[in-house]
Amino acid sequence: MLRARVITALFLAAGFLAVLFLLPDPLVGFVFAVIAALAGWEWAGLLNSGKAAAPVRLLFAALILLFCVVLWVMPDDYSPLLWSLSVLFWLCLAPVWLARGWRPGLTGYGVGLVLLVSTWAALTALYAHGPFVLLAVMALVWVADIAAYFTGRAFGRHKLAPAISPGKTWEGVAGAVVGVLLYGLFVHVYLPEAQDWARLPFFALLLLLTALSIVGDLFESLIKRQANLKDSSQLLPGHGGILDRIDSQISTLPLAALTLYFLQ
């Protein structure tokens, strides 16, 4: 399992860097759309495990891909509206559903459509600012995850959400916050796009993004638990599915893109 996990991680990292730095812009947007469609296929699978699961999953994946392509070629940009809807969901609805449980029904497909298409739009918008800007935003989640994991293993005593994800602790959350703030200091010094920010609002945004990354992780865990599944799929050997790898990105990328949009 560890061998498969390491090999898959290396291929994913190499492939993602190749996409960002070697492909022309239109192909990068299409690759992001394919990733969103695969995530949509997994999302539909978590919502529907009955006999109609296979055609529904394919139809939903195709719908995600279609929406991404349509938004890509439309003359008007509806991305800020999608990002705003996504941010409102993660700030207002997701915490309530985490506390009370969520029985999505058909609503789940509408939620998935908005969240995944807005994530695709955020990926393309952040990439338009430069590959390093996109990597810097995505790395915030990776830093938070790594810091939370090791801090939780070393010091974890108080469970964060035992009914949803028993392994997560408040100590891990504290470790994620410290890790992200240290990462933010590095980004503020060395990334030109961040140097124009005053430190207080910059670090306030980092804290909010960290909180949303945790909410996104917990929300996917809730959906998997309710579907009685450990992973969203087996597309990535040793890592589960696409959603398992981008759950926190789905909740953070739209806010980052919306913030840059308003700053412009």
Phi, psi and omega in degrees: 000315180296319180299313179298321181296316181292315180298315179297318180298319179295317178295319179297315181296313181296317180295319181293317178295322178297318178298315184291322190250351183243331184274150172292158187306314181300323179289327177298314178299323180290320177299317177299322179294321178296318177299316178297321180294319177296320176297324177295322176301317178291318181302313180297327177293325178289331181274335188222109179248012182278193183295332182273010187299314186300306179296325179295319180296315180295318180296318181293320177298317179296323179294318177300312180299317180298314180299319179297315181295317180298315178297327181295324186260351182289143180290330179266142182262111178262008183300315180302324177295316178297317179297320180296317178298319180296314180298318178298321179299310184291330181277326190250311186274314185303314179300323179294315180292327175296323182284325188251352187088161184222124174247090197292314187060215180293335178302328182299326180288322176295318177298313180299320179299311181295315184294317185284321178291322177293328176293317176300314180298324178292318178302312182293322181291316179293323177297326179296335175282348181129143180304325182289330176293314178298315179298321181297319180291315181294326181295334177303317179294318180297318178297315180299316181297313183294314180297319180295320182297308185287324177293320179296319179294323184279321189234358188298123177228323187256117184291139179279308180212075187300330181284343182253310182217090188300338184280346184273140182229162176293329175296322175296321176299316179299319178297321178297318180298313180297316180299317181292321179296319176295318176298320179298322176301317179296313182296319182296332181275320192253346179260117185303322182296337181268344185288341178282348181279141165291148188295321184298306179294329180296312181285333173296319177296319179300319179295319179294318178297322178297315178299317180292327178296322178290319178298318179297318178297313181294323183294318177294322177299321178298314181296318179295319180296318179291335176270000181058042180235145178277320181234158179289335174188188176240031181294330183245102183306127180084350183236356183085235184242182179298314180300326179296334182266337186241012183304316180284333176292325180299325182273344184253323186300317179300320178295318179297316180294319180295321178298313179296325179298315180289329178293329179290000000 
